[in-house]
C-alpha cells in the first residue's frame, strides 16, 4: 500500500518555521562625512578573522573625500582606488588610496593574520599606492596587479600580473596555506606570469582570454593557465576551497571556448563573426590549475558573484532577463531584471535556483556562506523584494535599495533573514561574512540620506554617488544539515521472518529526514533496519513511514508469526512439536525431559480456553478428536521456559 505525499507543504512550513532568525539588526554604517564633488563606485568587501572589515571602490572625477576622519585627495581628477578598514565597532582604522591616473579595484580577500590582498588594474604608465610603485611595460594596454596590505595599512608588496584587460572584472581567493589564486583576462598576444607563458587564442591577440594564476604568500608566481576563444572572454568571480580547488565564473562571446576537454558554445554566434550575447560559464579546476569540468549556462543569466562551500558545491548570484528553466526549477521574470541565486553540485550539475524580485528590476550582486552553510545574497532593487511570497519590507523611499536575504543549502528561503536599506547603488556591491553571525556590505548610494541602524549618512548632491560600508548582525540561525530532496520519498521494505524474530530492511528512497516503523502489535521503531520479536502469534500488518521536507510515503505488508517467545523468557530449543497440521494427535517432545509440573494449554484464536494437559517424561501425546477444525494456540510451560506454538487442526 502507498500513501500520497499529502502533507508536503505543512512539513516544509514547520521546518522553515523552526529556522527563523531570532535576532538581527543593522549595527553601524560608515560613509562620507563631508561634501564630495565626485562619484564613488564601490563594491569589493572583505572581513578578517578578528572582525575588521574592508570595503573599497574607485573615486571618479572628484576633489577629496573624507571618511571617518581620514581625508583622501583626488590629485589627478581621474580614477583612483580607495580602501577603508574599520574595526568591529565601526571605527575607521585607516583609508589608503592610489595616486596615479586611472586605476580600478576588482577584488579583495584576507588571510588569518589580517593581511589584505587586492586585485586591480591601472591604465597609466605607473601605479602608486603608499610606498609601492609598479610600471606598465606595455603602455598601449591596461595592466592588472596584485598587492598585499598589512593590518597597519602598509603595502607589503605589489606585483604586475597581465596586461590587456578591458573590464573591471576578475577574481581572488586563498587556500588554507595562504597561497593566492587570481583570475583575470589579458588582451595581448602573449602574457608572461612568472614561469608561465600564455598565448592568446585569438589570431591577432586583439581579444581577451581568461588567465588563472597561483602565487605564494610572498607574491611569487607559481604557475598560470589560460583559455578562451576568438571573442572577448573574461571571468567575473572566483572562489577557492581550503585544499585549493578553484571555481571560476565568467562570460564569453567566442563562438566556441575550450576549457580542458569541455567545449562551450555560444549558440547565438552568427556569421558576422560576433555575438550580441555574453554567455555565462562555470568551471572547476584543481589546485594545479588543471580543468576538471566546465559548463555553460542559459544565455539569459548574467553572473555577478560565485562562492563554493566545503563540500565543493558552487553558488552563483546575478540576474535573469527572461523566464528560464534551471535544472528542475522554473524561474519567472518580473519586470526587466530579476535577481537569481543558484546552486551547482560538485560535478557541475544544477541543484536548485531561486529568485528575488522587485517592481521592474532586481539584481543579485554578491554572495556569502555562513557557518551553517546558509547562502546569503546582497543586491539592489526598485521596490519591496518578493521571495516566494515573502515580502521584505523597507521605507517607501528612494530607489536602488540594498537588500539582503538567505537561503538554506537546499534552496529554501529562510524566513526573517530578508531586510532592506532605503537606498543603494545600481552598479555593484560587495559582501563578506565573519564567523560570529555578522555580515558586511560595501557599496555606494545616491538618492536619499542612507539610514543604517543608528547612523544616518548624508544626502549626496545631484548625480553624485557616495561611498558606504555597513555591518549587519543576523544572529544565530539553527544549522540544518539534513539531506536535500527534489521529490517526495517512496517507501518500500523487505522482511525476513524467522519466527518469532522478524528483520525489516528499508529499500525505499535513500534520502529522507526521518523514518518510523509500526509493527502492527502496538510497538514500533525509528531505526532504519530494525529487528522485532513478536510476543504473540498471528498475522500482523507492519508498515514503514518515511518523511522528508518534500513529503511522506508509506508501505505495508502482512507478517505471519508462527511461534513466539514471551518477554524475559527464552524458548526451550529442546522442545519440538508435530505434526502440524494435525488431525487426531499432537505430540510435544523434549529429549532432555520435561520439568516437574510442566503443562501445555490450548486456546482458540479468540483467546478462549480449550484444554490443559500435563507434560511428563520425554514425550506427551495430546488427543485432538474433540476439537473443531481450525487454528489454535498452544502454550508450553516447562520450568522457566515458555514456548508458544500455533497448531492447525484439520479433518
N, C-alpha and C positions, 0 to 999 in steps of 0.2 A: 504493500500500500504506500502511496506517495501523498504528501501533503504540500500544497502550493505555498510559495513564499508570501504569505498573506500579511506579515507584519514588517515588511522591509522598511517602510517609512517610519513606523513607530520605533523600531530598533535603532535606526540611524539617528533619529531625533534624540533619543535617550542618550546615545553615545556622545553625540556632539554637545548635548547639554552639559554633560559631565566634564567637558573640556573647556568650558567658558573661562575667560581670563578673570582673575579675582581683583587685580589691582593694576591700574595703568594711568599714566599721566605724562604730559609734556613737562620736562624738568627745567629746561632753560633754552634760550635762543640767543645767538650771537650774530651781529651784523654790523653794517657801517654805523659809526657813531658820529659821523659828520657828513655834511652835504658832499656829494660826489658828482662831478660833471660828466663822467664817463659811464661805461656799461661794464658789468662784470658777468661773464659767462662762467658758471661754476658747476662742477659735477663731482670729480673724484673724492672719495671719502674713505677713511681708514680708522681703525682703533687698535691700540696696543694692549697687551695683557694686563696692564695696570690701569686701564680705563682712560688713558689720554687719547683724545680724538684729534683727527686731522681732516681738514677739508681744504679744497683749493679750486682754483679756476684761472681765468685769464682776464686781465684788465684790457678793455678795448677803448682806445681814444679817450683818455681821461687826464686829470691833473694829479690828484693824490687821493688816497683813500685811508681812512683811519678806522682800525678795528681793534677794540679792546685796549685803547691807549697806544697802539702801535701805528705809526703813520708811514705809508708807502707812497713814494713819489713816482709817477709815470713820467720819467725824464724824456722819453723819446716820443711820446704821444702816439704810440702804436699799440702793440700787443705784448704784454708782459705777464709772466706767471706769478701768482701769489699762492702761498701755502700757509695755513693757520693751524696752530696747535693749541688745544685747550685742555685744562685739567678736568677731572671728573665733575667738579662743581661748576664748570663753565667759565673759569678764569682763563684768559688768553695768556699762554706762556710765551709765545713768540710768533712773529709773522716774517716769513722770508719771501724774497722775490727775485726774479731775474732782472737784469739791467740792460739787455741788448734789445735790438729791434725784433719784433715778430717772433714770439715763441708761444707754444701751446702746451697745456698739461693734458695728458692722456689717462694715466692710471697711477694708483698708489697702493702700497701694502706695507705691513710692518713685520718685524721679526720679534721673537720672545724678549729681546733686550730693549725694545722700544725704539730701535732704529727704523727710519722711514726710507722706503725705496720708491723712486719716482721714475716714471716713463713719460717722455715728452718729445717734442720736436721743435726745431728752430729753422728759420728761413733766411737768416742773416749769415754773414761770413764768420761770426763767432757767437758763442753763448757764454754768459757770465751769471753766476749765482754765488754770492759770498766770495770765497777765495778761489772757486773753481772757474776755469776758463777752458772752453772747447772751441776748436776751429773746424770749420766746414771746408774739407779739401775738395769738394765738388760744388763750386759756387753756383752752378746752374740748377741745383736741386736743394730741396729741404733736407735736413739731417735729423734722424731720430737719435735720442740719447737716453742713457740710464744713469741715475745718480743715487747716492746714499747719503742721508742726513742723520746726524746723531740726535739723541734726545735733547741736547742743548741747542739744536738748530744750526749746527755747523755742517757744511758739506764735507763728508769724509773722502769720497772720491766721485769722479764723474767720467763717463765713457761715451764716446760716439758709438752708434750701432750700425745703422744703414741709412743710405740716402735715397731720396726719391719719393718718399711718402707724400701723398697729397691730401689725406683725410686725417682728422684728429681722432683716430681710432686705433685700437690695439689692445693688448692685454699684458698682465703682470701677475706673477704668483711665486710663492716659495714652498719648498718641501720641508720635511722635518729636519733636514741638515742645513737649512738656510741657503741651499742652492736657489738661484734666481732663474725663473723662466720668463722669457719675454716673447711676445708676438707682435708683429707689425707688418708693414709692407715696404717694398723697395721698387723704385721705378727706373733704376739704372740697368744697363746691360749686365753688369757684374757687381756683386756686393761681397766684400770680404769681411767676415766676422770671426776674429781670432784665427783658429787653424782651418776654418771652413771657407771655401769659395763657392758662392751661389751664382747660378746663371739664370737670367730671366728667360722664361719660356716664350715670350713674345719675340718675333724675329728681330725687331729693331730695338728691343728693350725699352719701348716707349709706353708700355702699360705696366701696372703694378702687379707683382707676385707677392704671395704671403711668405714671410720668414718666421721661423721658430728657433729660438736660441736659448742656451743654458749657460749661466755664469756661476762661479762660486761666490762666496760671501765677500770676497775681496774685489769682486768686479772683474775677475779673469774669465774671458770667454772659453768655454769647454767644447762646445760644438754648435753648429747651426744647420738647419734644414730649410728647404723652400719648396713651394709648389704653386701652381697656377696654370692659367691658360693664356689665350691671346687677348683677353679683355682685362679690365681692371678688377682685381680680386684683392680683398683685404679682410683682416679679422676685425671683430667688434668686441670680443671679450675672451678671456682665458681664465681657467680655474685649474688648480693643481692640488692633488691629494698628497697626504704625508709621504707616500712612497714615490712620489714624482710622476704619477700618472697624470697626463695632461688632457684637458678637454678644451677644445677651441671652437668658437662660433664665429661665423663671418658671412660675408656676402660675395657673390661672384657674378660677373657679367660675361665671362667667357662662354663660348658655345659648349665646350667641354672642359673639365678640370680634373686632372688625375691627382688623387691623394692615395699613395700606395697602390694597391691593386684595385681600388674603387674609382670608377669613372662617374663624375657628377655631370649632369647635362642640364643646360638652360633651354627648356623646351620652347621658350618664346624667342629664341635667337632666330633672326631672319637673314635673308640673303644679302642685305646691305652690309653685313659684317659687324653689326652692333646689336645690342639688345636694349629694349626700353625698360627692362626689369633687372633689379639686383636680386639674384636668387640667394636665399639663406642656406647655409650649410652648418653641419655639426660634425666634428671629427675627434677621435680619441687617439692618443699617442702614448707609447711607453716612455720611461724616463731617459731613454737614449734618443728620443725623437722619431722612433720608427712608428709609422701609422698602424693602428690596429683595425680601425674602420672609419668610414666617412659616409655621411648621409646628407642628401639634400632635403629641403623642406618644401612645404607649399609656398608658391610664389607670393601669396597674399599675406605672408607673415614677414614682419620686419623685426629683427632681433636686436635688443639693446644690451642685454647682460646675460651671463651664464655663471652658474655655480654648480659644483659637484659635491656630493656628500661622501662619507667614509665608506659607503658600500658601492661607490663608483656609479651611482645614478647621477644624471645631469639634469639641470633645470634651466629653462630659458624664460626671459621676460621680454615683452615687446608689444606689438600691435598687430591686429588684422584689419584689412580694409575690404573684406568680403566674407560672406558665410563660407565656412570651411569645415572639413572633417579631419579630425586629428585622431588617428587610431580608431577607437570605438566612440569617441566623443564628437558631437556635432556642436560647433561654435557659431553663435549668431552675432552678426554685426549690428551695432546700434549707432546710428549716425554715420559719420565717415571713418572714424577710427575707434576701435575697441581694444582695451588692454587685454593681453593674453599672458597666461603663465602655463608652462607645460613641463612634463617630466618624461625623460627617456631612461630606460633601464640601462644596465652596464653594457649591454650589447648594441645599444643604439635604437632599440625598438620603442615606439611611442607607448607610454604607460597611461597617462591621463593629461587632460588640459582643462583649464577653466578661464573665465573671462571676468572682467570688471568694466562696467560701462557707466558713462555719464549721459549727457544730452546729445552732443554732436561728436565729441572726441574724448578719448581717454587713452593714455599711453602708460605702459609699464616700463619704467626706465631702469630700475635697479633691483637686485635680489640679495637676500641674506638667509643663512640657515642657522637656526638656534640649536642649543644643546639637546633638544628633544626631537631634532630632525624636522621641525616645522619650517616651512618656507615662507619668508616674508617678501612682499613686493612693495616697492615705492614707486609712485608715478604722479601724473598730472592729469587733471580733468576739468571740465567746464561746468560741472553740476554735482548733484548728490550721487555718490557712487552706489551702484546696484550690483551686488554679487549674489546671484541665485535667489533674488527676492529679499536679501538683507540690505537695507538702506543704511549707508554710513552718513551720518548727519554732520553738518557744519553750519556756520553762519552763511546766510544767503548773500554773501558779498564777494566781490572780486571775480577773477577767473584764473585759469591755470592753477587751480587749487592743488596743493600737495595732498596725497592720500597714502596711507599705508594699510596693509591687511595681511593676514596669514592664512595659509592652507596647511593641513597636516600632510604627512608623506603619502597618503592615499588619495589626495586631491580634494578633500572636503574643506570648505571654508570654515574657519574656526570662529564661531560667533563671539562678538565682543572684542575682537582684535582690530577691527577697522576703525580708523579715525582720519580726520582731515584738518588741514590748516586753511585759512581763508584766502591764501594767495600762494603763488609759486612761480615757476618758470616753465617755458614751453620747449626747452631745447636740451634737457639733460638733468640728471640728478644722480647723486651717489648715496650709497647706504652701506653701513657696517654694523655688525652686532658684536657685543662682548659676551663674556661667559656669565654675566651677572643679571641677565634679563634686561639689558639696555640696548637701544637701537639709536643710531646716529645718522642724521641726514645732512647732506651738503648740497647746496643749490643756489638759485637766485630767485628773486621775486621782483614785481614791478608795479602793481596797481593799487594796493592799499597798504596801510601800516600793518605789518605782519605780527600778529599776536601769537607768541609761543610760550604757553604756560604763564609764568609770572612776568615775562619780558615782552615789551612792545617795540618792534623795530620800526624805524621811521619810514615815512612815505617817500618813495623816490620821486624825483622830478619827472615830468612827462617824457616818455620814450627812453627812460633810463631803467637799468636793472641793477639791483643791489645784491651783494653777497649775503648769504646766511648759512649758519650751521646750527643744528638743533639736536637735543637729546630727548629721547622718549623712553620711559620705563614701562615695559609691558607686563611686568610682574612675572609670576611663575605659572606656566601652563603645564598641567599634568602631562607627563610623557605618555604617548600612545604608540607602542611599537608593535601593535597587532598586525598580522599579515593583511595585506590589501586583497580585495576581491573585485572582480569585474562582473560577476553574475551570481545569482542565488546558488547556494550549495546544493548538491544532490547526494542524498543519504543512501547507503546500502551497507549490508554486512553479511558475513557468513558465520556459521556456528559449527562447533564440533561438540557433539553430545556424547559424553561418556558418563552417563547417569551414575551418581547424582550430580556430577560437576558438568557445567557447560562452559566452553570457551567461546567468547564472542570476538570477532575480528572485524573492525570497521574498514570498509573498502570504498567509501564514498569520496567526495571532493576532499583533497588533502588539505586545502587552505580553509580554515574556519576559525571562529573566535571561541566557541565553546561546544561541548558535546554532553549529552545526557542519555542514560540508558534506563528503561523501565522493563524489569524482568517479568512483569505480569503477576507477581506474587506479593506485591506490596513493597518490594525493595528495588533499589536502583544503584547506579554508579555514574561517576563523571570521568572514569578512566577511558582512554581510547580503546583499549582491548581488554575488557575485564573478564575474569573467571568467576562464575557464580555457582554455588552449591545450593540446590533446591532442598527444602525441608519437607516437602510433600510430593506425592506422585500426581500425575495428571498431565493435561495439556495446558500450556501457558502461552499467552500472547505477548511475546517480547518485542520491544520497539527501541530504536535509536532515534534521537532528535539531535540535529546539528544546526548550529546558528552561526551567522556572520552578519556584518553590517549590511550585506546585500539581501538578507532574508533568512529563511529557515526551510528545512525539509525533514521528513521522517521516513523510516522504513520499518516494517514489522514482519514477524514470522512466527508461526506456531511451533513451540518447542515441546516435545513429548518426553516426560520424565518417567522412566520405568522402575527405578528404585531410588532410594534416598537414605541418607543418614541424618539423624536428628542432631541439633546443635549440641556441641560439647561432648558427643559420644562418637566413637568410630565404629563403623560396621565391622563385624567379625568376618574376616575373609575366609575362615574355615567353614562357614555355613553355606551350603548350597541347597537350592530348591529345584524341583522338577516333578512332573513335566509342566510345561506352560506353552500353549493352553493345556488345560487338564479336563478330564471327563468325570471319572468316578473317584480318583485318588490324587492327593497332592502330597509329595514326600519332602520332608525337611530333614537334612542330613548334616551332621557335624562330626568329622572324622576324629576330632580330639575329645569328643564327648560334650554333652550339654552341662551347663552349670546347674546346681540344685535349684529347684523351683523355676526352671526355665519354662516359658509358656509361649504359645502362638495365639494371636487374637485376630479374628476376621471381622471386617467392616465392609458394608457396601459403599458405593461412591457418594451416597448421601450422608455417610457418616454413621449409619445405624449399625448397632452391634449385631453380629451374626452368630459368633460362637467363640469359645475359648478352649484351648487344647494344651495338655501337659506335654512337655518335651523331655524325654529321658533316653539314656544310652547314647548311641551314635546315630539313630535314625528313628523318626516317628512318621507314621502314615496317617494323614487326615482324610476321612471319608467325606466326599462331596455329593453323595447321592441326593441329599435333601435340599441342595442349593439350586436355585433357578439359574439358567444360563445368564452370564453377564460378567462384569469386571468387579473384582473385589480387592481390598487392601488387606495384606497380611502383615501384622506387626509381630516381629520375633524378638523376644527379650531373653537374653542369656547372660546372667551376671551383670556386668557394667556395659555390655554391648546391646545396642538396639539396631535392628535392621528392618526396613520396610520394603516389601515386595508387592508388585501388582500381579494379581492372579486372574487369568481369563478362564472362565468355565464354559465349556461347550458340550453339546449333546450330539 
